[in-house]
Amino acid sequence: MDSYKKRLTNMIWRSMAESIVLCLAVLTFIVYVLYTAKFLTPPVPWTQGIKIGAMLVGGSIILGSAYGYWSSNRTTRRLELLMETMQMLEIGSISRSTLPPLGEDEIGRLGEQLGRILKKWEEQVASLQRLSNNNAQLAEKARVSAIIEERQRLARELHDAVSQQLFAISMTATAALRTLDKDFEKAQRQIHLIEEMSSVAQSEMRALLLHLRPVHLEGKQLSEGLIRLLQELKAKVPMDIIWEVDDEIALSKGIEDHLFRIVQEAMSNALRHSKATRLELRMQQKSGWVRLLIRDNGVGFDLDEEKQTSYGLSTMRERVNEIGGSLQLVTAPGSGTRIEIRVPIMTEGEEA
């Protein structure tokens, strides 16, 4: 944004310089024509001629500067408005007010096209949210099937993760007992390994317990469900958990279900992978959109590595896309993870 403003400033200076050069050229041409046609004769005192020439040149510079500044400033103001609108559209927090008329030139026609794009964008977001709400109603009807599927998934994860960890702990403990009298240092290393594996198994169990929450919000508002979830997690997990949730947020059921499941997935990732000691969640409603921020101080990861697939990021992105929102992920090895989600709120008239 700073580089863009710098380019606009350079554009103003360049336009002023071009206008000054143009005015001086026009002045020179007029003087030449008048002098050639003998309508203009040089004054006898040369000092008076210098004064008149300086006044004409100074007037041309002032006139050129004023016109160049007025013309370029008028153009840059319209370009700044277009740029701000595009940036707000990019992050998903554009207001639903239409762009003001920007003139009859190319910039004005570009503004009209952008206004039509905004209208189509709002219609598509409203359609996505309406579809998400319908999907939530269908999911409510198929709740029994979803609960069975969730239990099967948890059973598989218990078998694949926790059960294998417990089996490895059991085998390592047996080996440590056999080598305790023969090789104490080796047995000590095996005990440390048991400690690490038990810590991993404990993290897996906490994450699975987090998913043992109800599949849906059970009629509660999103803020109430999130606060209850965070309170239960804080009581069970040795982690500093803080939150700030706006109680007055009113969303459709489809959006609430998606955001609730996204928070579940993010917390599960923090418990399983991040090794974080602090977890922060903030959800606020702004003018026309909702902002959800989830941040931890864990180990982070490299976005270019395939490891990110284990974090459920693809699932979170799919859920965000289904409700017409945007997701921004900031992380690096050793720098924690920050997830910011913005979802526009469409009015009932727009959804209809």
Kinemage of the C-alpha trace (Angstrom):
@kinemage 1
@onewidth
@group {chain A} dominant
@subgroup {mainchain}
@vectorlist {calphas} color= white
{ca met a 1} P 0.000 0.000 0.000
{ca asp a 2} L 2.865 2.394 0.800
{ca ser a 3} L 4.542 1.691 -2.525
{ca tyr a 4} L 1.243 2.291 -4.307
{ca lys a 5} L 0.810 5.691 -2.605
{ca lys a 6} L 4.399 6.527 -3.499
{ca arg a 7} L 3.670 5.769 -7.140
{ca leu a 8} L 0.596 8.008 -7.006
{ca thr a 9} L 2.698 10.833 -5.533
{ca asn a 10} L 5.257 10.394 -8.303
{ca met a 11} L 2.414 10.495 -10.788
{ca ile a 12} L 1.294 13.897 -9.429
{ca trp a 13} L 4.807 15.345 -9.696
{ca arg a 14} L 5.235 13.943 -13.189
{ca ser a 15} L 1.900 15.417 -14.303
{ca met a 16} L 2.841 18.831 -12.887
{ca ala a 17} L 6.196 18.745 -14.687
{ca glu a 18} L 4.554 17.781 -17.985
{ca ser a 19} L 1.980 20.578 -17.633
{ca ile a 20} L 4.733 23.126 -16.922
{ca val a 21} L 6.691 22.004 -19.987
{ca leu a 22} L 3.529 22.185 -22.098
{ca cys a 23} L 2.707 25.726 -20.895
{ca leu a 24} L 6.259 26.898 -21.581
{ca ala a 25} L 6.142 25.374 -25.059
{ca val a 26} L 2.805 27.058 -25.809
{ca leu a 27} L 4.145 30.385 -24.490
{ca thr a 28} L 7.256 30.080 -26.648
{ca phe a 29} L 5.171 29.289 -29.724
{ca ile a 30} L 2.834 32.248 -29.153
{ca val a 31} L 5.727 34.670 -28.632
{ca tyr a 32} L 7.431 33.341 -31.753
{ca val a 33} L 4.277 33.741 -33.881
{ca leu a 34} L 3.606 37.257 -32.590
{ca tyr a 35} L 7.213 38.277 -33.115
{ca thr a 36} L 7.317 36.825 -36.639
{ca ala a 37} L 4.080 38.597 -37.579
{ca lys a 38} L 5.554 41.800 -36.146
{ca phe a 39} L 2.723 42.099 -33.638
{ca leu a 40} L 5.297 42.023 -30.914
{ca thr a 41} L 8.414 44.145 -30.750
{ca pro a 42} L 11.119 43.844 -28.137
{ca pro a 43} L 11.088 46.642 -25.558
{ca val a 44} L 13.843 49.200 -25.771
{ca pro a 45} L 15.112 48.841 -22.175
{ca trp a 46} L 16.379 45.249 -21.971
{ca thr a 47} L 15.676 45.139 -18.239
{ca gln a 48} L 11.991 45.647 -18.922
{ca gly a 49} L 12.095 42.785 -21.425
{ca ile a 50} L 13.669 40.520 -18.836
{ca lys a 51} L 10.980 41.416 -16.310
{ca ile a 52} L 8.174 40.756 -18.792
{ca gly a 53} L 9.754 37.449 -19.828
{ca ala a 54} L 10.228 36.396 -16.206
{ca met a 55} L 6.604 37.243 -15.448
{ca leu a 56} L 5.385 35.240 -18.448
{ca val a 57} L 7.591 32.263 -17.567
{ca gly a 58} L 6.589 32.417 -13.899
{ca gly a 59} L 2.916 32.662 -14.811
{ca ser a 60} L 3.278 29.677 -17.143
{ca ile a 61} L 4.985 27.644 -14.409
{ca ile a 62} L 2.281 28.514 -11.867
{ca leu a 63} L -0.519 27.824 -14.339
{ca gly a 64} L 1.050 24.547 -15.455
{ca ser a 65} L 1.664 23.428 -11.852
{ca ala a 66} L -1.896 24.244 -10.812
{ca tyr a 67} L -3.451 22.483 -13.777
{ca gly a 68} L -1.140 19.463 -13.464
{ca tyr a 69} L -1.864 19.132 -9.742
{ca trp a 70} L -5.617 19.497 -10.236
{ca ser a 71} L -5.756 17.009 -13.075
{ca ser a 72} L -3.485 14.378 -11.493
{ca asn a 73} L -5.032 14.763 -8.030
{ca arg a 74} L -8.479 14.194 -9.502
{ca thr a 75} L -7.215 11.047 -11.184
{ca thr a 76} L -5.325 9.745 -8.139
{ca arg a 77} L -8.339 10.221 -5.848
{ca arg a 78} L -10.415 8.017 -8.107
{ca leu a 79} L -7.622 5.455 -8.405
{ca glu a 80} L -7.236 5.362 -4.615
{ca leu a 81} L -10.951 4.707 -4.259
{ca leu a 82} L -10.723 1.838 -6.734
{ca met a 83} L -7.636 0.453 -4.956
{ca glu a 84} L -9.246 0.582 -1.514
{ca thr a 85} L -12.354 -1.121 -2.864
{ca met a 86} L -10.288 -3.909 -4.437
{ca gln a 87} L -8.325 -4.450 -1.206
{ca met a 88} L -11.502 -4.644 0.862
{ca leu a 89} L -12.947 -7.069 -1.667
{ca glu a 90} L -9.814 -9.198 -1.443
{ca ile a 91} L -10.070 -9.666 2.341
{ca gly a 92} L -13.833 -10.251 2.194
{ca ser a 93} L -14.924 -7.217 4.224
{ca ile a 94} L -16.294 -4.950 1.514
{ca ser a 95} L -19.349 -2.879 2.446
{ca arg a 96} L -22.451 -3.234 0.346
{ca ser a 97} L -22.582 0.430 -0.619
{ca thr a 98} L -22.074 0.970 -4.336
{ca leu a 99} L -19.177 2.949 -5.729
{ca pro a 100} L -19.888 6.621 -6.434
{ca pro a 101} L -19.770 7.769 -10.079
{ca leu a 102} L -16.149 8.224 -11.146
{ca gly a 103} L -16.674 10.130 -14.380
{ca glu a 104} L -17.190 9.379 -18.046
{ca asp a 105} L -13.617 8.406 -18.921
{ca glu a 106} L -11.849 5.034 -18.711
{ca ile a 107} L -11.582 5.223 -14.899
{ca gly a 108} L -15.321 5.852 -14.670
{ca arg a 109} L -16.075 2.836 -16.867
{ca leu a 110} L -13.660 0.755 -14.762
{ca gly a 111} L -15.561 1.858 -11.637
{ca glu a 112} L -18.851 0.806 -13.232
{ca gln a 113} L -17.407 -2.634 -14.047
{ca leu a 114} L -16.093 -2.972 -10.490
{ca gly a 115} L -19.549 -2.058 -9.174
{ca arg a 116} L -21.078 -4.850 -11.240
{ca ile a 117} L -18.416 -7.237 -9.903
{ca leu a 118} L -19.280 -6.226 -6.339
{ca lys a 119} L -22.934 -6.904 -6.978
{ca lys a 120} L -22.193 -10.355 -8.402
{ca trp a 121} L -19.834 -11.058 -5.495
{ca glu a 122} L -22.540 -10.210 -2.962
{ca glu a 123} L -25.035 -12.397 -4.812
{ca gln a 124} L -22.602 -15.324 -4.831
{ca val a 125} L -21.749 -14.920 -1.136
{ca ala a 126} L -25.445 -14.777 -0.296
{ca ser a 127} L -26.011 -17.898 -2.383
{ca leu a 128} L -23.139 -19.707 -0.656
{ca gln a 129} L -24.425 -18.798 2.786
{ca arg a 130} L -27.972 -19.764 1.859
{ca leu a 131} L -26.670 -23.088 0.578
{ca ser a 132} L -24.649 -23.522 3.767
{ca asn a 133} L -27.760 -22.883 5.841
{ca asn a 134} L -29.709 -25.450 3.828
{ca asn a 135} L -26.882 -27.936 4.274
{ca ala a 136} L -26.988 -27.342 8.019
{ca gln a 137} L -30.702 -28.122 8.071
{ca leu a 138} L -30.110 -31.307 6.106
{ca ala a 139} L -27.259 -32.225 8.434
{ca glu a 140} L -29.574 -31.755 11.406
{ca lys a 141} L -31.987 -34.259 9.915
{ca ala a 142} L -29.149 -36.732 9.368
{ca arg a 143} L -27.704 -36.254 12.844
{ca val a 144} L -27.871 -39.892 13.868
{ca ser a 145} L -25.889 -40.951 10.824
{ca ala a 146} L -23.296 -38.246 11.496
{ca ile a 147} L -22.882 -39.371 15.112
{ca ile a 148} L -22.298 -42.956 14.004
{ca glu a 149} L -19.730 -41.828 11.447
{ca glu a 150} L -18.000 -39.675 14.067
{ca arg a 151} L -17.810 -42.601 16.479
{ca gln a 152} L -16.283 -44.787 13.776
{ca arg a 153} L -13.711 -42.119 12.981
{ca leu a 154} L -12.783 -41.733 16.639
{ca ala a 155} L -12.491 -45.494 16.974
{ca arg a 156} L -10.097 -45.585 14.029
{ca glu a 157} L -8.021 -42.765 15.481
{ca leu a 158} L -7.935 -44.471 18.866
{ca his a 159} L -6.660 -47.612 17.203
{ca asp a 160} L -4.206 -45.912 14.843
{ca ala a 161} L -2.771 -43.383 17.278
{ca val a 162} L -3.363 -43.991 20.978
{ca ser a 163} L -3.544 -47.764 20.856
{ca gln a 164} L -0.263 -48.009 18.968
{ca gln a 165} L 1.391 -45.565 21.356
{ca leu a 166} L 0.234 -47.595 24.358
{ca phe a 167} L 1.490 -50.796 22.741
{ca ala a 168} L 4.883 -49.182 22.096
{ca ile a 169} L 4.987 -47.957 25.713
{ca ser a 170} L 4.227 -51.463 26.951
{ca met a 171} L 6.956 -53.048 24.812
{ca thr a 172} L 9.511 -50.400 25.799
{ca ala a 173} L 8.657 -50.817 29.495
{ca thr a 174} L 9.179 -54.573 29.226
{ca ala a 175} L 12.537 -54.036 27.535
{ca ala a 176} L 13.546 -51.508 30.197
{ca leu a 177} L 12.785 -53.976 32.972
{ca arg a 178} L 14.942 -56.629 31.304
{ca thr a 179} L 17.913 -54.314 30.816
{ca leu a 180} L 17.650 -52.431 34.118
{ca asp a 181} L 20.139 -54.687 35.926
{ca lys a 182} L 22.414 -55.295 32.914
{ca asp a 183} L 22.682 -51.827 31.335
{ca phe a 184} L 21.359 -49.024 33.524
{ca glu a 185} L 22.095 -46.228 31.003
{ca lys a 186} L 20.211 -48.038 28.250
{ca ala a 187} L 17.284 -48.625 30.579
{ca gln a 188} L 17.329 -44.944 31.501
{ca arg a 189} L 17.119 -43.982 27.811
{ca gln a 190} L 14.215 -46.368 27.371
{ca ile a 191} L 12.413 -44.785 30.335
{ca his a 192} L 12.885 -41.340 28.781
{ca leu a 193} L 11.445 -42.728 25.554
{ca ile a 194} L 8.454 -44.040 27.510
{ca glu a 195} L 7.953 -40.560 28.941
{ca glu a 196} L 7.982 -38.992 25.461
{ca met a 197} L 5.573 -41.564 24.038
{ca ser a 198} L 3.189 -41.143 26.961
{ca ser a 199} L 3.222 -37.383 26.405
{ca val a 200} L 2.335 -37.911 22.735
{ca ala a 201} L -0.430 -40.357 23.653
{ca gln a 202} L -1.780 -37.868 26.199
{ca ser a 203} L -1.914 -35.135 23.528
{ca glu a 204} L -3.720 -37.479 21.168
{ca met a 205} L -6.252 -38.353 23.860
{ca arg a 206} L -6.907 -34.694 24.623
{ca ala a 207} L -7.485 -34.000 20.951
{ca leu a 208} L -9.868 -36.939 20.699
{ca leu a 209} L -11.717 -35.792 23.800
{ca leu a 210} L -12.112 -32.428 22.128
{ca his a 211} L -13.821 -34.140 19.179
{ca leu a 212} L -16.158 -35.982 21.540
{ca arg a 213} L -18.108 -32.741 21.717
{ca pro a 214} L -21.505 -32.843 20.012
{ca val a 215} L -21.389 -32.772 16.217
{ca his a 216} L -23.604 -29.684 16.212
{ca leu a 217} L -24.247 -26.803 18.590
{ca glu a 218} L -27.483 -28.394 19.860
{ca gly a 219} L -29.484 -25.192 19.428
{ca lys a 220} L -26.996 -22.968 21.251
{ca gln a 221} L -25.620 -19.771 19.805
{ca leu a 222} L -22.087 -19.895 18.457
{ca ser a 223} L -20.679 -17.642 21.189
{ca glu a 224} L -22.238 -19.790 23.924
{ca gly a 225} L -20.990 -23.028 22.374
{ca leu a 226} L -17.458 -21.685 21.919
{ca ile a 227} L -17.215 -20.378 25.478
{ca arg a 228} L -18.418 -23.689 26.881
{ca leu a 229} L -15.940 -25.568 24.699
{ca leu a 230} L -13.055 -23.351 25.793
{ca gln a 231} L -13.998 -23.619 29.458
{ca glu a 232} L -14.030 -27.409 29.296
{ca leu a 233} L -10.727 -27.454 27.432
{ca lys a 234} L -9.104 -25.091 29.929
{ca ala a 235} L -10.166 -27.325 32.809
{ca lys a 236} L -8.644 -30.434 31.203
{ca val a 237} L -5.504 -29.169 29.433
{ca pro a 238} L -2.394 -27.622 31.082
{ca met a 239} L -2.409 -24.721 28.647
{ca asp a 240} L -3.026 -21.001 29.066
{ca ile a 241} L -6.240 -20.413 27.097
{ca ile a 242} L -7.719 -16.950 26.710
{ca trp a 243} L -10.689 -15.859 24.630
{ca glu a 244} L -12.727 -12.831 23.692
{ca val a 245} L -16.055 -13.641 22.050
{ca asp a 246} L -18.715 -11.104 21.115
{ca asp a 247} L -21.989 -12.286 22.663
{ca glu a 248} L -24.132 -10.301 20.237
{ca ile a 249} L -22.987 -12.065 17.071
{ca ala a 250} L -26.029 -13.276 15.130
{ca leu a 251} L -25.305 -15.673 12.251
{ca ser a 252} L -27.226 -18.242 10.281
{ca lys a 253} L -27.015 -21.821 11.482
{ca gly a 254} L -24.894 -22.927 8.521
{ca ile a 255} L -22.195 -20.348 9.238
{ca glu a 256} L -22.245 -21.082 12.978
{ca asp a 257} L -21.801 -24.824 12.418
{ca his a 258} L -18.870 -24.283 10.061
{ca leu a 259} L -17.115 -21.827 12.370
{ca phe a 260} L -17.638 -24.127 15.369
{ca arg a 261} L -16.082 -27.071 13.527
{ca ile a 262} L -13.193 -24.871 12.322
{ca val a 263} L -12.436 -23.901 15.931
{ca gln a 264} L -12.572 -27.573 16.936
{ca glu a 265} L -10.106 -28.484 14.184
{ca ala a 266} L -7.728 -25.631 15.061
{ca met a 267} L -7.709 -26.588 18.754
{ca ser a 268} L -7.172 -30.216 17.906
{ca asn a 269} L -4.165 -29.216 15.794
{ca ala a 270} L -2.774 -27.127 18.647
{ca leu a 271} L -3.082 -30.058 21.075
{ca arg a 272} L -1.610 -32.631 18.719
{ca his a 273} L 1.120 -30.836 16.849
{ca ser a 274} L 1.955 -27.347 18.104
{ca lys a 275} L 3.337 -28.109 21.611
{ca ala a 276} L 1.938 -24.715 22.551
{ca thr a 277} L 1.613 -23.360 26.084
{ca arg a 278} L -0.721 -20.520 25.147
{ca leu a 279} L -3.815 -20.488 22.942
{ca glu a 280} L -5.799 -17.371 22.048
{ca leu a 281} L -9.216 -17.117 20.401
{ca arg a 282} L -11.034 -13.913 19.477
{ca met a 283} L -14.284 -13.532 17.567
{ca gln a 284} L -15.677 -10.095 16.823
{ca gln a 285} L -18.383 -8.693 14.614
{ca lys a 286} L -17.532 -5.623 12.573
{ca ser a 287} L -19.590 -3.637 10.093
{ca gly a 288} L -20.860 -6.277 7.699
{ca trp a 289} L -18.484 -9.130 8.580
{ca val a 290} L -17.233 -11.438 11.347
{ca arg a 291} L -13.550 -11.880 12.249
{ca leu a 292} L -12.289 -15.074 13.911
{ca leu a 293} L -8.675 -15.175 15.150
{ca ile a 294} L -6.977 -18.296 16.520
{ca arg a 295} L -3.327 -18.014 17.601
{ca asp a 296} L -0.862 -20.177 19.540
{ca asn a 297} L 2.798 -19.910 20.546
{ca gly a 298} L 3.742 -23.409 19.428
{ca val a 299} L 6.456 -24.770 17.171
{ca gly a 300} L 4.730 -23.720 13.945
{ca phe a 301} L 5.581 -25.371 10.623
{ca asp a 302} L 6.736 -24.687 7.090
{ca leu a 303} L 3.861 -23.908 4.733
{ca asp a 304} L 5.780 -25.365 1.797
{ca glu a 305} L 6.061 -28.796 3.387
{ca glu a 306} L 3.468 -31.531 2.980
{ca lys a 307} L 3.138 -31.665 6.769
{ca gln a 308} L 0.520 -28.950 6.575
{ca thr a 309} L -1.965 -31.511 5.263
{ca ser a 310} L -1.959 -33.185 8.701
{ca tyr a 311} L -3.167 -29.936 10.231
{ca gly a 312} L -6.553 -30.195 8.567
{ca leu a 313} L -5.964 -26.949 6.708
{ca ser a 314} L -7.633 -28.195 3.557
{ca thr a 315} L -10.778 -29.017 5.529
{ca met a 316} L -10.786 -25.592 7.166
{ca arg a 317} L -10.301 -23.861 3.817
{ca glu a 318} L -13.185 -25.835 2.319
{ca arg a 319} L -15.462 -24.824 5.179
{ca val a 320} L -14.455 -21.162 4.851
{ca asn a 321} L -15.059 -21.230 1.103
{ca glu a 322} L -18.506 -22.766 1.604
{ca ile a 323} L -19.631 -19.734 3.614
{ca gly a 324} L -17.994 -17.189 1.293
{ca gly a 325} L -15.221 -16.196 3.678
{ca ser a 326} L -11.444 -15.818 3.488
{ca leu a 327} L -8.713 -17.560 5.494
{ca gln a 328} L -5.249 -16.197 6.184
{ca leu a 329} L -2.580 -18.442 7.722
{ca val a 330} L 0.673 -17.082 9.148
{ca thr a 331} L 3.229 -19.530 10.548
{ca ala a 332} L 6.898 -20.468 10.472
{ca pro a 333} L 9.049 -23.025 12.296
{ca gly a 334} L 9.438 -21.857 15.890
{ca ser a 335} L 7.059 -18.894 15.496
{ca gly a 336} L 3.662 -20.339 16.366
{ca thr a 337} L 0.578 -20.366 14.152
{ca arg a 338} L -1.968 -17.612 13.457
{ca ile a 339} L -5.254 -18.283 11.645
{ca glu a 340} L -7.510 -15.362 10.747
{ca ile a 341} L -10.927 -15.922 9.158
{ca arg a 342} L -13.251 -13.229 7.828
{ca val a 343} L -16.837 -14.003 6.850
{ca pro a 344} L -19.183 -11.386 5.372
{ca ile a 345} L -22.652 -11.147 6.928
{ca met a 346} L -25.420 -10.926 4.377
{ca thr a 347} L -28.784 -9.427 5.356
{ca glu a 348} L -32.010 -11.366 4.980
{ca gly a 349} L -33.008 -9.316 1.966
{ca glu a 350} L -29.749 -10.085 0.195
{ca glu a 351} L -30.007 -13.788 0.995
{ca ala a 352} L -33.518 -13.833 -0.480
